[in-house]
Amino acid sequence: MICWLLVGYGLVGAAYWLWMLWAGWQTAWKTPRLSRLSAPEPPTWPTLSILIPACNEEDTLEPAVRRLLEEDYPELEIVLVNDRSTDRTGEFVDQLAAQDQRIRPMHIHQLPDGWLGKVHALWQGFQQSRGQWLLLMDADVHLQRGTLRRIMAWAETERLDFLSAAPRILARGWLLRTAITAFLRMFCALMRVWAVSDPRSTAFIGVGAFNLVRRSALERTEGFQWLRLEVADDVGLGLLMKRSGARCAFLLAPEGIQLEWYRSLREMARGTEKAFASVAQCSPVRAAVIWLLSAVFELAPVVAAGAWIVWAIHPGDGARETYIQNILCGALGAAELTLMLLGCLGSILLLHRTYREPIGPGLLFPLAVLLHGYFLLRAAWLGWRRGGIVWRGTLYPSALLRAHQRVRFPEVLR
């Protein structure tokens, strides 16, 4: 009986990791890449407004904006929105604006009821901007010179309305890199990023580091008001545009877009608090179930290998399982384990090729399962204890966030 249970578990694990391999292949080979774009420059460049909401970003805002100012895009406006910062962010916003006329400073001192701070800041920046295109970026994103011209030329040639681009994520330390690498692999597979450009597919995506949207297309939707309490606001924007019928695309751009997402595991635990608490709906029980289901699939190669080794050493009572049955079980188990390992190693190698991620941290995915589990359980516990999610100094009750949640797993998986 035990060997047949192992066969069943191995079948589930093999299916999961082969799906991971297939998703990695699709992402690597079917998703456009910045370095391969060859669109001609348009006769007239459209105006572009970059919206950067910043809350307590004194360490990251100035170097990121100065890198932006090196861009040679001819019709550029940068809207810096200081969202109730308590550090020197507002001072840096004014200093940068005084040094370059392309920068338009904004300061938000109060947050109205019924809005998340970042979404409200983007909405305010949108109202003040003048560009035909809007680029929504976080305050720690660095662009390589020429990136804007190349992407804008391609977006115009393809007649896109919305484009998300995946950056290269820098990380200090192998544990932090391990957690980020596993997240990238699972996120790309879950969101089916290779199918975003297919109008027949329901796949959608949004990336806080680089969301490019045509103003006229955005104005045909419900706009930022529809997202005002959506925790995953960047992904939610992709959903908003896809459901409106807009022409959407996803671009791999590690060569031109970079950011340091988190500087430490402690910072990652705090930074993912909002998203993980929302996924678990501030319920520790729900968080535990989600993590256990994830662990069942992610750890299948390790658990199955260990279980089959134990079974091979002590196969059990021969009176219950015939010799032929044991041989058949062992053969099936070996085949399933081989498929799992091929799927696991293949998906990690494809992630390395796609995002220039180092292979070593990818192989440590069992540690990532533990780290993600800690982040998820911690966020859910804090959300349950507080009665909601605290973000940028404001408490949002969990019931209120659930009522206005736009990005849900049924939307992602269908």
N, C-alpha and C positions, 0 to 999 in steps of 0.2 A: 504493500500500500504506500509506504513512504517513497519508494522510487517513482511511482506514478504521480504522486504529488509533486515531486521534483521535476518530472517531465512537464506537468502542467505549468508550474512556475517558470520553467525554462522557456516554454513556448511564449508566455507573456513577455518575458524579458527579451527574447530574441525579436519578437515583433516590434517592441519599443525601440530597440537599438537599431534595427534595420530601418525603421521609420526615421530615426535620427540621422542615419547615414543618407537616406534618400533626401531628407530636408537639407542636409549640408551640401549635397551634390547640387540640388536645385538652386540653393543660395549662391554657391560658388560659380556655377556655369550659366545660370539664366538671369542673374541680376546684373543690370548695367553697372559699370565701374568707371569712376572718374578718369582714371588714366587712359581709358580706351575711348573716351568721347571725342568725336571729331566733327562737331556741328559747325557750320559757317557762322561768322558773326552777322547779326542782323544789320540791315541798312541804318536803322536808328535804334539805339539802345533804349529800352523802356526804363522809366524811373523806378528806383528801388529804395524802399525804406526798410532799414534794419531796426527791429524793435528788441531792446534788451531790458528786461525787468531785473532790477538788482535790489536785493535786500541784504544788508550787512555783507557786502562783497568787496570790502576795501583791499583785500589781499589779491583779488583776481581781476577786478574790473579794469583797472588802468592798463596793465600789460595786454589784456585781450583787445581793448579798444585801440590801443596804439598799433597793434598788429593790423587791425581793420583799416586804420587810416593809411596804411601802406598800400592798400588795394588801389588799383588803377581803374576801377569801374567808373565810367564817366558821369553817371546820373545817380549819385549816391546820397542818401540821407540816413543819419544814424539818430534814432530816438532813444535816449537813455532815460529810463524811468526809475527814479529812486523811490522805492516802495517802503516808506516808513522806517528807513534804516536808523539804527542807533549808534553806528560807528561813523567813520569818515567817508562813507560811500557818497553821500550827498555833496560833500566838499569836492571829491574827485570828479563828480559829474559836472559841477560848475566849472572847475578848472579845465577840464577837457573841452567843454563847450566854448570857453573863452579862447582856446588855442586853435580851434578849427571850426569854420562856419558851417561845415556839413553836419555838425552835431547839434541836435535840438534837446535841451535838458527839460526834464519834468520832475516834479516832486509831489508825491502823494503823502499826505499827513494823516488821513483818516480812511479807514476801510468801511464802506457801507455794509449793512446787514445783507446776508444772502450771497456773499461773494467770497471765493478764495482769493488771497492776496495776489498771487501771481496772475491769475486769470483777469482780475480787475485791472492790474497794471498793464497787461497786454491790451485790454479793451480801451483804456485811457490812451495808451500810445497809438493804437489804431485810429482813434478819433482825431489825433493831432497830426498823424502822418499824411504824406501827400503822394506816395509812390504808387505806381501802377501795380507793382509787385511788393509783397511784404515778406521779409525774412525774419522769423522769430527765432532768437538765439538766447542761450543762457550766457551769464556774465563771465564764464570761465572758458569760453570756446576760442580757439586760435585758428585762423585761416591762413593757409599758405598763399603767397602772392599769385594772382591769376585765377584763383579758384572761382571767384564770383563770375568773372567773364565766361569761363568755360561752362559753368553750370547754367547761367542765364541764356547763353547761346543755345545750349541743348534744349532747355525748357521751351524756348521760343520756337525752335525748329520742330519739336515734337508736339507743339501746341498744348502743353500741359497746363493744368490749373493748380495742381498741388504736387509738391515734391519733398520727400524726406530723404535726408542723407545720413548715412551711418559714419561716425567719426572713428578715428583711432583713439582708444582709451588708454591713457598712460596710468601706470600704477607703480607704487613703491612697495617692494616686498613680495615674496612668492605666495604668501597666504592670501593677501589681497588680490593678487593676480589670479590665483586659483578661483576665488569666489566670483570675480568678474568674468573670467573665461567661461565658466559653467553657465553663468547667467546669459551671456551672449548666445551660447549654443542653444539653450532652451528657448530663449525669447524669439530668435529667428525662426525656429521650427514651429513654435506655437502660433506666431503671427503670420506664417506663410508669406514671408516678405517677397519671394520671387513671383507671387501671383498678384501683387498689388496693382500692377499696371493692366491687368486683364479685366476689362469691363464686365465680363461674365462672372467673375469671381467676387465673393463677398469680402475677400481679404483686404485689410486696411492696416495702416501703420502711421505713426507719428513719432518724431524724435526731437526731444527738447533742445538738442544741440543745433539742429538745422531743419526747420520747417519753412518751406518756401511756398507761398500761396498767392495766386492772382487776386487782386483786390475785387475785380468785378465778379469773380466766381464766389468769393467769400460773401459778398454783399447779397448774393442770391440765396444764401442759407440763413438759418436762425442766428448765426453769428456767435460772438463770445457769450451772449446772454444764455445760450443753450448749454454752455460749458461752465457756467459761473460757480458751480459747486462740484465739478468733476475733478477728483483727485488726480487721475491720470490725464491731465489736460492736454499734454502733447499728443498722446495716442488718440484722445478724444477728438482733437482737431482733424486727424486723419479719418476717423469715423464720420465726422460731420461732412467732410468733403466727399467721401466715397458714397455715402447715402444720398447726396444731392445730385449724383450723376456726373461729378467733375472728373476730368481726366487726371488720374493720379499715377505716381511712380515712386519707386524706391531706388536709391543710388548708394552703392558702396564707395565711400570716399575717404578711406584712412590716409591716403597720400596728401589730401588737401585740407582735412579738418581734424583737429586734435583737441583733446581736453584731458585734464586730470579729474576724473569723476569724483573720487574720494582719495584722501591722503593717508588714511589708515582704516583698519577694520572698525575701530570705534566710531570714526566719522561715517563709515558706511552703515553701521547699525543705526545711527541717528538719521542719516539721510534717507534710508529706505523705510523709516518708521511710518511715514504717511501712506506709502503705497501698500506695504505689507499689512498694516492695520486695516486698510480699506478692503483688501482682498479677503481677509479673515473676518471682516465686518465686526471688528473689535471683540471677537469671541475666541478665547483660548482653546475651547473645544474644537471649534471649526478650524483653527490654525493647526492644531495637532493632527486632525484628520487629513488636512491638505498636505502637511509635511510627510505623514506616514505613507500616503499614496505616492507622493513624489519619490520617497526613499525606496519603496517597493520596486519602482521601475528603474530609477537611477542606479541603485546598488545591485541590480540583478546579476551582473557578471561576477561581482565579488562574492555575493551570498551563494549564488548557484555553484561557483567553483569550489568554495569551501564545503558546501553540503555534499557535492558529488565526491569529493575526496574522502570525506568521512564515510559516506555510503560504500565507496569502493573498498575501504579498509574493513568495514563491518556491514555487509549488505543486508543483514537482518535474518529472520527466521526462514530457512529454506522450505519449511513445511507450508508456509503461506505463499511464497513466490517460487515458482519452478525455476530450474536452471535456465531454460530458454527465455522465460520472462525477465530474469535478471540480465541476461545478455542483451535482450531487446531494449530494456530500460537504459542500460549503460550506453548502448549505441545511440539511442535518441538523445540522451543527456549530452554525450560528446558532441553530437551534431549541433544541438541547440547552443551549447557553450561556445562552440567555434563561431557560429553566426553572431552571437552576442559580442564576442571579442572583435570580430571583423567590423561589426557596426560601430562599436565603441571607438576603436582605433581609427577607423575610417572617418568618422564624424569629427574627431579631434584633429586629424590631419587636414581635413577640409576647412575647419575653422582657422587653422594656422595659415592656410593659403588665402582665405577670404579676408581676414582682418589683420594678418601679420602677427597673430598671437603666438607666443612661444609654446612649444609642444609640451614641455615639462609640466607646467601648472595644469594643463588640460588633462594630463594623466592622473592628476590628484583629485579627480572629481568626487571620490568618496568624502574627502575633507570638505569640499564645497557643499555637499548635502548637509553635513553637520552645521556648517556656518550659516547656510540659508535657513536651516531649521531654527537656529538660535535667533536670527534676525526676525523671522516670522513670529515665533512664539513670544519674543520680547515685545514686538510691536503690538500684537494682539492683547497681551497682558496689560501693557500701559494704556491701550485704548479702552479696555474693559474697566480698568481701575479709574480712569479719568471720565469715563462716560462719553468719550469721543476722541477726536484727533486734535492735538495741539500742533499748529503750524504757523510759523512766523508770528508767534506770540498770541494767537487767537485759538480758542477752543471751539471746534465744530462738532456738535452732537452727532453720534453715529447714525441715529435715526434720520436726521436731516440729510446727511451725506448719502445714505442709502436711497432716500426718496429722489435724489437728483443724480444718481449714478447713471452714466451713459455707457461706459465701457464695462461690459459684463462678459463672463465666459461664454454664455450661449452665442453672443455676437461674434466672439473671436473664433469659436470652433465650428460654426455652421458652414 
